[in-house]
Amino acid sequence: MNKTLLAAALMTCMLPAYAADQNAASALDPVVVTATRTPVTVDDTLSAVTIVTRVDIERLQPLSVQDLLTGLPGVAIAQYGGLGQLSTLSLRGSNANHTLVLIDGVRIGSVTAGFAAIQQLPVDQIERIEIVRGPRSSLYGPDAIGGVIQIFTRHGRPNGGTVPSMSVTGGSRGLAGSTLGLSGGDAHAWYNASLGGQHTRGFPACRMGAAEAFAGCFVDDPRNDAFRNWNGALSGGWRWDNGAELSGNWLRSRNFVEYAGSPFGSNRALQEQRLGGARLAFAPLAAWKVMLSAGQSKDLSTTYYQGTYLGAYYPRRQTGYANSRRDQASWQNDVTLAPGQLLTAGVDWQREHVDSSTGYLADRRLDTGVFAQYQANWGANTLQASARRDHSGQFGNHSTGALAWGYAFDHGLRVSASYGTAFHAPTFNDLYFPPFFGMASANPQLRPETSRSAELGVQQQGDGWHWALNAYQTRINQMILLDATRNYVPFNLSRARIRGLEGQAGATLAGWQLAAYLTLQQPKNDDGGTNDGKLLNRRPERTLRVDLDRRFGAFGLGTTWYAASHSYDDVANTRRLAGYGILALRASWQLAPAWQLEGRLANAFDRRYETVYYYNQPGRTWSLTLRWKP
């Protein structure tokens, strides 16, 4: 698979140089706000960035955020079954809780586990996703070791008029879903309101290990694992004639999930993601812009057990709950020092709180960060420098910084180099989870994780084509891992080293729209111990994704091929997860100006594979969507 992936990637990266269709219109550069906390176009950013737009979402027809992100540069997803089941995302070979996830600027994710429940986010509510790879702690504080993913929900547009929308979806395994939305705007105001839902009867996600005791989910439960979701979103804003702007957003996603379990634990959960935020932006002076923002996110979970176990029937009963909350606020100032020079400075505040039936040894903590950034452009040169000081009520003070430089050549070619540091504090589960059946399940002696990253990049954009390559090395000290050989008690790995090469390319060739994404990485243990040189678990070394689409009048055809090399489920590399390749096919038909019928066949060859040991992945599945938008 190594030679096949590399050859295909190199061929794809060279395609834009030979693009035959020179009449394709260049797309407008989308704005990237997560890379520098200020509006920067893709051409000007010095960060490794991948953007997924609403047009891409409707073209690719994903059923989940995992479907949408799998195979993008640096992204590795481990999924415990099918739709709605637990999923974790690793960015650039780092841990799942090393990626900061924002929704409309509000930080989300469980305070206890430390990572965002991406499987619970409704993809139909998403307008755009920006993936910024590389350390961002010097701007955003803890957690941004691997990078930042910012999700923007659907919104109305000024002077956009009133636009209703509707979609209905059906498919295999009892899949059913629908969305209903209304958006609009005039010269001053904009708004969006939408409701949605999704259901599937699922399939048995976990298969108990036959060769070893207590493997997989620890029980043999062949029942289907159903999933139901109900979601709603509101957003809106007002812009005054002087340019001041007030905006707000709200999102709620309520999920019912079934999974394999026993009366000693649980086999179903009611989970919710809630968030709300508001932002006020104004300019006291022509050269000084101020942004005040506040928000709150909640990750709520109540677990139950119901069913037959060892011949006895257990009626539904609650087995526990875990609710986490993040309150956050920010004050940011952007000052134009001179043409081409921008100084950004501000303060971030965050409070985390846990309310759980398990009785954590501590249930809250605070973090306050002060940051500054300088951006300059002179001639063909671009410079970005940032620094931050965080004060944690748990670990005291921690400083991070970053420096990046870029040079623009002729013909849209740009090279860049950067260096940055980042850190991550242990989660509440890592530090404070109480003993389970008398056994330790947390480690209060854990130390914060720190990282140092260096990167070189080159990119080029032309008329109807673009490409980019980024090479990097990240060293993580005191990396926190879990492993069965240590009874799943978290521990600090003294050193880990991750080297990688990422590529992405796109072109329009004779009417065909082509996009390709490559990841080559070595996420290795570097502590000098027994497992020195072995791969960090659930992180394939090579992935490649190719999207190919074309429209023929009212009809559209497309395909996505994704391939991943083998990985391992454990730190010692004894549980091997085989490499695999899967193919998705899609088609669309514009029935009328406002109506479109879409169809998708995922895993067309019904390939069996695992991204987590003993957890099944969906086989061949199909879906049909009828979409209406006047």
C-alpha positions in Angstrom: 0.0 0.0 0.0 2.9 2.3 0.7 4.0 2.6 -3.0 0.5 2.8 -4.3 -0.4 5.7 -2.0 2.8 7.6 -2.7 2.5 7.2 -6.4 -1.1 8.2 -6.5 -0.4 11.2 -4.3 2.5 12.4 -6.5 0.5 12.0 -9.6 -2.4 14.0 -8.1 -0.1 16.8 -6.9 1.3 17.2 -10.5 -2.1 17.3 -12.2 -2.7 21.0 -11.7 0.4 21.9 -13.6 -1.0 20.1 -16.7 -4.6 21.4 -16.3 -6.2 21.5 -19.7 -9.2 23.5 -18.8 -7.9 27.1 -18.5 -11.4 28.6 -18.7 -12.5 27.5 -15.2 -13.3 30.4 -13.0 -11.2 30.8 -9.9 -13.2 30.5 -6.7 -13.2 33.4 -4.3 -10.8 33.0 -1.5 -12.8 32.2 1.7 -11.9 34.0 4.9 -10.0 32.1 7.5 -10.5 33.4 11.0 -9.1 30.6 13.2 -5.5 30.8 11.9 -4.7 34.2 13.3 -7.9 35.3 15.2 -8.2 38.0 12.5 -9.7 37.8 9.0 -7.1 36.4 6.6 -7.6 35.0 3.1 -6.2 31.6 2.2 -3.6 33.2 0.0 -2.2 35.2 2.9 -2.3 32.7 5.7 1.0 31.1 6.7 -0.8 28.1 8.3 -1.7 24.7 6.9 -5.4 25.2 6.2 -8.2 23.0 4.7 -11.7 24.5 4.2 -14.9 22.6 3.7 -17.8 24.8 2.4 -21.5 24.3 2.3 -21.2 23.6 -1.4 -18.7 20.8 -0.6 -21.1 19.4 2.1 -24.0 19.2 -0.4 -21.8 17.7 -3.1 -20.3 15.0 -0.9 -23.6 14.1 0.9 -22.1 13.0 4.2 -24.3 11.6 7.0 -22.0 12.8 9.8 -19.1 15.1 10.5 -16.9 12.0 10.6 -17.8 11.2 7.0 -17.0 14.8 6.0 -13.5 15.0 7.7 -12.2 11.5 7.1 -9.1 11.6 4.9 -8.4 15.3 5.0 -4.8 16.2 5.6 -3.6 15.3 9.1 -7.0 13.9 10.2 -7.4 10.4 11.6 -10.7 9.3 13.1 -11.3 6.3 15.3 -14.9 5.3 15.4 -16.6 2.8 17.8 -19.2 1.6 15.4 -21.7 3.3 13.1 -23.7 6.5 13.0 -23.8 8.3 16.4 -21.4 6.0 18.1 -18.4 7.4 20.0 -15.7 8.9 17.6 -12.4 10.5 18.4 -10.3 12.7 16.0 -6.6 12.9 16.0 -4.9 15.9 14.2 -1.3 15.5 13.0 -0.8 12.4 15.1 -1.6 14.0 18.4 -4.1 12.9 21.0 -7.9 13.4 20.5 -7.9 16.1 23.2 -5.0 17.9 21.6 -7.4 19.5 19.0 -9.4 22.6 19.9 -12.9 22.5 18.4 -14.9 25.8 18.2 -18.5 26.3 17.0 -19.1 29.9 16.0 -16.1 30.9 18.2 -17.4 28.9 21.3 -15.0 26.2 22.7 -16.8 22.9 22.9 -15.9 19.4 24.3 -16.4 17.3 27.4 -14.6 18.7 30.4 -14.2 15.1 31.8 -12.9 13.4 28.6 -11.3 16.5 27.1 -12.4 16.1 23.5 -15.5 17.1 21.4 -18.2 14.6 20.6 -18.1 15.2 16.9 -20.5 12.3 16.3 -23.3 14.3 17.9 -22.9 17.4 15.7 -25.6 17.7 13.0 -23.9 18.1 9.7 -27.0 19.7 8.2 -26.6 22.7 10.5 -23.0 23.4 9.3 -22.2 26.2 6.8 -18.4 25.8 6.8 -15.5 24.1 8.6 -12.0 25.4 8.8 -9.2 23.0 9.8 -6.0 24.8 10.9 -3.1 22.3 11.5 -0.2 23.0 13.8 0.2 24.5 17.3 -2.2 27.4 18.2 -1.8 27.6 22.0 -0.1 31.0 21.6 -3.4 32.4 20.4 -6.0 30.1 21.9 -4.5 28.6 25.0 -4.6 25.0 26.2 -5.4 22.0 23.9 -4.4 23.4 20.5 -1.3 21.1 20.1 -2.5 19.4 16.9 -4.5 22.4 15.7 -7.9 24.1 15.7 -11.1 23.1 14.0 -13.7 25.8 13.8 -17.2 25.0 12.7 -19.6 27.7 11.5 -23.3 27.0 11.6 -25.8 28.1 8.9 -26.6 31.8 8.9 -28.5 34.3 6.9 -26.8 37.0 4.8 -27.3 40.7 4.6 -29.5 41.7 1.6 -30.1 38.0 1.1 -33.9 38.1 1.3 -36.0 35.4 3.0 -34.9 31.9 1.9 -36.7 28.7 3.2 -35.2 25.3 2.8 -36.1 21.7 3.5 -34.6 18.2 3.0 -35.8 14.7 3.6 -33.4 11.7 3.8 -34.0 7.9 3.8 -31.7 4.9 3.5 -30.4 1.5 4.7 -30.7 0.3 8.3 -33.8 2.3 8.8 -32.1 5.6 8.1 -34.5 8.6 8.2 -33.9 12.3 8.6 -35.2 15.7 7.8 -34.3 19.4 8.1 -36.4 22.6 7.9 -34.8 26.0 7.8 -35.5 29.7 7.3 -32.9 32.4 6.7 -32.8 35.9 5.5 -31.4 39.4 5.9 -31.5 43.0 4.8 -29.1 46.0 4.8 -28.7 45.7 8.6 -30.0 42.4 9.9 -29.5 38.7 9.2 -30.9 35.6 10.8 -31.2 31.8 10.5 -33.5 29.3 12.2 -33.5 25.5 11.5 -34.7 22.2 13.0 -33.5 18.7 12.1 -33.5 15.1 13.1 -32.0 11.8 12.2 -32.7 8.1 13.1 -31.1 4.7 12.3 -31.6 1.3 13.8 -27.9 0.7 13.4 -26.0 -2.6 13.7 -24.1 -4.5 16.4 -21.1 -2.2 16.8 -19.0 -4.3 19.2 -17.9 -7.9 18.8 -16.6 -9.5 22.0 -13.1 -10.8 21.7 -13.1 -14.5 21.3 -9.4 -15.0 21.8 -9.0 -12.9 24.9 -11.0 -12.1 28.0 -12.5 -8.7 28.5 -11.7 -7.5 25.0 -13.7 -4.9 23.0 -16.7 -3.8 25.0 -16.3 -6.6 27.6 -19.7 -8.2 26.9 -21.3 -10.2 24.1 -24.3 -8.2 23.0 -25.5 -8.9 19.4 -28.3 -6.4 19.4 -28.5 -3.5 17.0 -27.2 -0.2 18.3 -29.8 2.5 17.4 -29.2 6.2 17.2 -31.6 9.1 17.2 -30.9 12.8 17.0 -32.9 16.0 17.3 -31.3 19.3 16.7 -32.1 23.0 16.4 -30.1 26.2 15.7 -30.6 29.9 15.8 -28.3 32.7 14.8 -28.7 36.4 13.9 -27.1 39.8 14.0 -27.4 43.5 13.4 -24.9 45.9 11.8 -25.2 49.6 12.4 -24.3 52.3 9.8 -21.0 53.0 11.7 -19.9 49.4 11.2 -20.6 48.2 14.8 -22.0 44.7 14.8 -23.9 42.6 17.4 -24.4 38.9 16.7 -25.5 35.8 18.6 -25.9 32.0 18.1 -27.5 29.0 19.8 -27.2 25.3 19.0 -28.7 22.2 20.7 -28.2 18.6 19.6 -30.0 15.9 21.6 -29.0 12.3 21.0 -30.2 8.9 22.1 -27.5 6.2 21.6 -27.6 2.5 22.2 -24.4 0.4 22.6 -23.3 -2.9 24.0 -23.3 -3.1 27.8 -24.4 -4.9 31.0 -26.4 -4.1 34.2 -23.1 -3.4 35.9 -22.6 -0.4 33.5 -25.1 0.8 30.9 -26.2 0.1 27.3 -27.9 3.4 26.3 -27.4 7.1 26.9 -29.2 10.3 26.5 -26.6 12.9 25.4 -26.8 16.6 24.6 -24.6 19.3 23.2 -25.7 22.8 24.0 -23.9 26.1 23.2 -24.7 29.7 23.0 -22.6 32.8 22.3 -22.8 36.5 21.6 -20.3 38.9 20.1 -20.0 42.7 19.9 -17.6 44.3 17.5 -17.0 48.0 17.1 -14.2 50.5 16.3 -13.6 53.3 18.8 -11.0 54.7 16.4 -10.3 54.2 12.7 -7.2 52.2 13.5 -8.6 50.3 16.6 -11.2 47.5 16.5 -12.6 45.9 19.6 -14.4 42.5 19.9 -16.1 41.4 23.1 -17.5 37.9 23.2 -19.0 35.5 25.7 -20.3 32.0 25.5 -21.2 28.8 27.2 -21.1 25.1 26.1 -22.5 22.1 27.8 -21.8 18.4 27.3 -24.6 16.4 29.1 -24.9 12.7 29.4 -27.2 10.4 31.4 -26.7 6.6 31.1 -29.2 3.7 31.5 -29.5 0.0 31.3 -32.4 -1.9 29.9 -32.6 -5.4 28.4 -31.9 -9.1 29.0 -28.6 -10.2 30.5 -27.7 -13.8 31.4 -31.4 -14.8 31.0 -32.7 -12.1 33.4 -34.7 -9.1 32.2 -33.8 -5.7 33.6 -36.3 -2.8 33.2 -34.9 0.6 32.2 -33.0 2.2 35.1 -30.6 5.1 35.3 -27.0 4.1 36.0 -25.3 7.5 36.2 -24.8 11.0 34.8 -21.9 13.3 33.9 -22.5 16.9 33.0 -19.8 19.4 32.1 -20.0 23.1 31.4 -17.6 25.7 30.0 -18.1 29.4 30.6 -15.9 31.6 28.5 -15.3 35.3 27.6 -12.8 37.2 25.5 -11.7 40.8 24.9 -9.7 41.3 21.7 -8.2 44.4 20.3 -6.9 44.8 16.7 -4.7 47.9 16.2 -3.4 48.9 12.8 0.1 50.3 13.5 0.8 51.2 9.8 -0.2 50.0 6.4 0.5 46.3 6.4 1.1 46.1 10.2 -1.5 44.8 12.6 -1.1 44.3 16.4 -3.7 42.1 18.2 -3.9 41.8 22.0 -6.4 40.6 24.4 -7.6 38.4 27.3 -9.4 35.1 27.4 -11.2 33.7 30.5 -12.6 30.2 30.9 -14.2 28.3 33.8 -14.8 24.5 33.6 -17.3 22.7 35.9 -18.3 19.0 36.3 -21.4 17.7 37.9 -21.4 13.9 38.0 -22.8 10.9 39.8 -19.3 9.5 40.1 -18.1 12.1 42.6 -15.0 13.6 41.1 -12.2 14.5 43.5 -12.4 18.1 42.1 -15.2 19.6 40.1 -14.0 23.0 38.7 -11.0 25.0 37.5 -10.3 28.4 36.0 -7.9 29.5 33.2 -7.0 33.1 32.2 -4.8 33.9 29.3 -3.2 37.1 28.0 -2.1 37.1 24.3 -0.5 39.3 21.7 0.2 38.9 18.0 2.0 41.0 15.4 1.4 40.6 11.7 3.3 42.5 9.0 3.5 42.5 5.2 6.3 44.2 3.3 6.9 43.5 -0.3 6.8 39.8 -0.9 7.4 39.0 2.8 4.8 38.1 5.5 5.6 37.8 9.2 3.5 36.6 12.1 4.6 36.5 15.7 2.5 35.6 18.8 3.0 35.0 22.5 0.6 34.0 25.3 0.7 33.6 29.1 -1.9 31.3 30.7 -2.6 31.1 34.4 -4.3 27.9 35.4 -5.8 27.5 38.9 -4.5 24.0 38.8 -1.0 24.2 37.3 0.0 27.8 37.6 1.5 29.8 34.8 2.5 28.6 31.3 3.9 30.5 28.4 3.7 29.6 24.7 4.8 31.3 21.5 4.9 31.1 17.7 6.8 32.7 14.8 6.0 32.3 11.1 7.5 33.8 7.9 6.4 33.6 4.3 7.6 34.7 0.9 5.5 35.1 -2.2 7.1 34.4 -5.6 5.6 35.0 -9.0 2.8 32.9 -10.5 1.0 32.4 -7.1 3.8 30.5 -5.5 4.5 30.9 -1.7 6.9 29.3 0.7 6.7 29.5 4.5 8.4 28.4 7.7 7.1 28.4 11.2 7.9 27.3 14.8 5.5 27.1 17.7 5.0 25.7 21.2 1.8 24.5 22.8 0.5 22.8 26.0 -2.4 20.7 27.3 -3.5 20.3 30.9 -4.7 16.8 32.1 -8.5 16.4 32.0 -10.8 15.8 34.9 -10.9 12.1 34.0 -7.1 12.0 34.0 -6.7 13.6 37.4 -9.9 13.3 39.5 -11.9 10.2 38.4 -12.7 8.3 41.7 -11.4 4.7 42.2 -13.5 2.1 40.4 -14.2 -1.2 42.3 -11.2 -0.2 44.5 -8.8 0.2 41.6 -7.2 3.4 40.6 -8.7 5.0 37.5 -7.0 8.4 37.6 -3.5 9.7 38.2 -3.2 12.9 40.3 0.6 12.9 39.7 0.1 13.6 35.9 2.1 16.5 34.5 0.9 18.9 31.7 1.8 18.0 28.2 4.1 20.4 26.2 5.0 20.5 22.6 7.5 22.1 20.1 6.7 22.1 16.4 8.6 23.2 13.3 7.1 23.3 9.8 8.0 24.1 6.2 5.3 24.8 3.6 4.9 25.5 -0.1 1.7 26.3 -2.0 0.6 27.6 -5.3 -2.7 28.8 -6.7 -3.6 29.3 -10.4 -6.6 29.7 -12.6 -8.7 26.6 -11.8 -6.0 24.7 -9.8 -4.0 24.8 -6.6 -1.7 22.6 -4.5 0.1 22.7 -1.2 2.7 20.6 0.7 3.6 20.9 4.4 6.4 19.1 6.2 6.5 19.2 10.0 8.0 17.7 13.1 6.4 17.9 16.6 7.9 16.7 19.8 5.5 16.2 22.7 6.9 15.9 26.3 4.9 14.1 29.0 2.3 12.9 26.5 -0.7 11.4 28.4 -1.7 7.9 27.2 -4.1 5.1 28.2 -3.2 1.4 27.8 -4.6 -2.0 28.8 -1.3 -3.1 30.2 -1.6 -0.3 32.8 -5.2 -1.1 33.6 -6.2 2.0 31.7 -4.7 4.3 34.3 -3.4 7.4 32.5 0.4 7.9 32.5 2.9 10.4 31.1 5.1 9.2 28.2 8.3 11.2 28.6 8.7 11.9 24.9 6.8 11.4 21.6 8.0 12.4 18.1 5.7 13.0 15.2 7.1 13.7 11.7 4.8 14.2 8.8 4.2 15.4 5.2 0.8 16.6 4.1 -0.4 17.4 0.6 -3.6 18.7 -0.9 -4.4 19.6 -4.5 -7.4 20.6 -6.6 -8.0 21.2 -10.3 -10.8 21.5 -12.9 -9.9 19.2 -15.8 -12.2 19.1 -18.8 -15.2 19.8 -16.6 -14.2 17.3 -13.9 -13.6 18.7 -10.4 -10.7 16.9 -8.7 -9.5 17.2 -5.1 -6.8 15.0 -3.4 -5.5 14.9 0.1 -2.4 13.1 1.4 -1.0 12.4 4.8 2.3 10.7 5.5 3.3 10.6 9.2 5.4 8.8 11.8 3.7 9.2 15.2 6.2 7.4 17.4 7.0 6.7 21.0 10.4 8.3 21.7 10.8 7.7 25.5 13.8 5.2 25.2 11.8 2.5 27.1 10.4 -0.8 26.2 8.1 0.6 23.5 10.6 3.1 22.1 10.1 3.5 18.3 6.6 2.0 18.2 3.7 3.8 16.7 1.2 5.7 18.8 -2.1 3.9 18.8 -4.9 4.4 16.3 -2.9 6.7 14.0 -2.2 5.3 10.5 1.0 6.3 8.9 -0.4 6.9 5.4 -3.8 8.0 4.2 -5.0 9.2 0.8 -8.4 10.6 -0.2 -9.4 11.5 -3.8 -12.7 13.2 -4.7 -13.9 13.4 -8.3 -17.1 15.1 -9.4 -18.7 16.5 -12.6 -22.0 17.9 -13.6 -23.8 17.0 -16.9 -26.5 19.5 -17.2 -29.1 18.7 -14.6 -27.2 15.6 -13.4 -24.1 15.3 -11.2 -21.8 12.3 -10.6 -19.1 11.9 -8.1 -16.9 9.4 -6.2 -14.6 9.4 -3.2 -11.8 6.9 -2.6 -10.2 6.7 0.8 -7.3 4.5 1.8 -5.4 4.1 5.1 -2.4 2.0 6.0 -2.4 -0.3 9.1 -2.2 1.0 12.6 -2.2 -0.4 16.1 -4.8 -0.3 18.9 -2.3 -0.4 21.8 0.9 1.3 22.9 2.9 -2.0 22.6 1.8 -2.5 18.9 0.5 -6.0 19.6 -3.1 -5.4 18.3 -2.8 -4.7 14.6 -5.6 -2.8 12.7 -5.3 -3.8 9.1 -5.1 -1.2 6.3 -8.1 -0.8 4.1 -9.6 1.2 1.2 -13.2 2.1 0.7 -15.1 3.7 -2.2 -18.2 5.9 -2.1 -20.4 6.8 -5.1 -22.8 9.6 -5.4 -25.2 11.2 -7.9 -27.6 14.1 -8.0 -30.5 15.2 -10.2 -31.8 18.8 -10.5 -35.5 17.9 -10.8 -36.6 21.6 -11.0 -34.9 24.9 -10.2 -35.7 24.5 -6.5 -35.6 20.7 -6.2 -32.7 18.3 -6.2 -32.6 14.5 -5.6 -29.3 13.1 -4.2 -28.1 9.5 -3.8 -25.0 8.1 -2.1 -23.6 4.5 -1.9 -21.0 4.4 0.9 -18.4 1.5 1.2 -19.6 0.3 -2.2 -17.6 -2.9 -2.1 -18.7 -3.7 1.5 -15.2 -3.8 2.8 -14.7 -5.0 6.4 -12.3 -3.0 8.5 -11.7 -1.6 12.0 -10.4 1.7 13.4 -10.8 0.5 17.0 -10.0 -3.0 18.0 -13.1 -5.3 18.1 -15.5 -2.5 16.8 -17.3 -3.1 13.5 -17.6 -0.4 10.9 -20.5 0.2 8.6 -20.6 -2.0 5.6 -22.3 -1.0 2.3 -24.9 1.6 3.0 -27.1 3.8 0.8 -29.1 7.0 1.3 -31.4 9.2 -0.8 -32.1 12.9 -0.1 -34.7 15.2 -1.5 -33.6 18.8 -1.1 -35.7 22.0 -1.7 -34.4 25.5 -1.7 -36.1 28.2 -3.7 
